[in-house]
Amino acid sequence: MSRRSIFRSLMLACLAFAGANVHAAGSDAHAGKSRPHTPGLVEWSAPALPSNLPQTEEEKEAGRRQGRRTPTPELLQPTIDRQLPAYVPTPGVRLSGTFAGGSSDVLVGLVGMWFERFARYHPDVRLSIEPPFAGSLGTKELIKESVDFVFVSRELKPEDLVEFDARFGYAPTSIPISGGSYRHFGFLDAMGFFVHPDNPIRQLSYEQIDAIYSSTRHRGGDAITTWGQLGLTGEWADKKIAVHGIKPWNGFEEFIRQKILDKDGRRGEWRDDIHFEKVVFPLAGNVAGDRYALGYSGLAYIDAPVRMLPLVEVAGSAAVAPTYENVALATYPLTRLVYFNVNKAPGKPLPPALAEFVRFLLSREGQEVVREHGIFLPLRESQAAPGRQTLGD
């Protein structure tokens, strides 16, 4: 395929997500109230993405041995947030030490670039990751104290958190060090909710999603089971929402649970009548084939004609669509994060070399490495600042 054809395909797909039916001017799908102050946005449409297939056992094993094969980067690349601090090595300190860690298979290339760049500043600090490369395996080794850190391309599993706390009496420290990707298969793509193209709904709020998907409904309100309860009229008013999701436990499912169903330290639980799939791959096709369906998945798996929905994270705020720009700027709420996980006892500092490494990761120079790698999205300062606070900066 020519470069022009590739660029056109990428632009069409980006425009499809960009115009994934942000609500039209003067409409409010939930309350049906006029909102004249809200500007209308143009909607675009484009072909569905090519379908991805699950990894074969041979591919999985190759990833565990040497890291997963890196996909072709997006032609549109993000800029670095200039509010990130520049990295300046701690003056008057010569750091040294040897530290070994684990890593998810999709992070091997990026982590190697980080190690190489950090060594330019601190040549006596030796950082390494060793196979097998898998976030879950690395976390188990962190609990066993066999490694000093682990890079994981998702939130840690609840069972790992329980096991860690049972051994040490506190939680592991998980510091966001990179954004996920926009829509790269297997590389922590952003997530979204979608409906059949005929569905007139224009947006969903976190409260509505919780009321649709959750049995616990920690965000308050009654259960929502019909499209009419979301403000749709006519033929849609009495139609039951066919709710589709991914069977627990799954990284996609856990992310949605933590972001939307969990609230104020209380873990949300799924409704019993959800149409669960064991894996993410069929979700877009299932919704495309059901006029009254609602589902979610990663953006890399939108391989059927569905309509992505803008989301309202905080009541009263504007809906945000899953466009490339919104994901890159971290204004879209279901963007994902890569974490550096380490055993840091409360009130105690990390070893100086590891603390300096994390400070480098959270700097402008550290995030420039992410941009150069070309698959994941650099952190914005609002995402990086809490990590520096964790270090005590």
Salt bridges, closest charged atoms under 4 A:
ASP28 OD2 - ARG35 NH1 3.74
GLU43 OE2 - ARG202 NE 3.65
GLU57 OE2 - LYS60 NZ 3.61
GLU61 OE1 - ARG64 NH2 3.15
GLU74 OE2 - ARG183 NE 2.83
ASP81 OD2 - ARG380 NE 3.82
ASP105 OD2 - ARG68 NE 3.33
GLU116 OE1 - ARG117 NE 3.69
GLU116 OE2 - ARG120 NE 2.99
ASP124 OD2 - ARG94 NH2 2.80
GLU141 OE2 - LYS144 NZ 3.41
GLU145 OE2 - ARG167 NH2 3.13
ASP160 OD1 - LYS140 NZ 2.93
GLU163 OE1 - LYS140 NZ 2.91
ASP198 OD2 - HIS196 ND1 3.71
ASP198 OD2 - ARG291 NH1 2.61
GLU235 OE2 - ARG291 NH2 2.53
ASP238 OD1 - LYS239 NZ 3.33
GLU253 OE2 - ARG257 NH2 2.71
GLU254 OE1 - ARG257 NE 3.63
GLU254 OE1 - ARG267 NH2 2.89
ASP264 OD2 - LYS263 NZ 3.66
ASP264 OD2 - ARG266 NH2 4.00
GLU269 OE1 - ARG257 NH1 3.33
ASP273 OD1 - ARG271 NE 2.84
GLU356 OE2 - HIS122 NE2 3.74
GLU356 OE2 - ARG359 NH2 2.79
GLU368 OE2 - ARG371 NH2 2.77
GLU372 OE1 - ARG117 NH2 2.84
GLU381 OE2 - ARG388 NH2 2.37
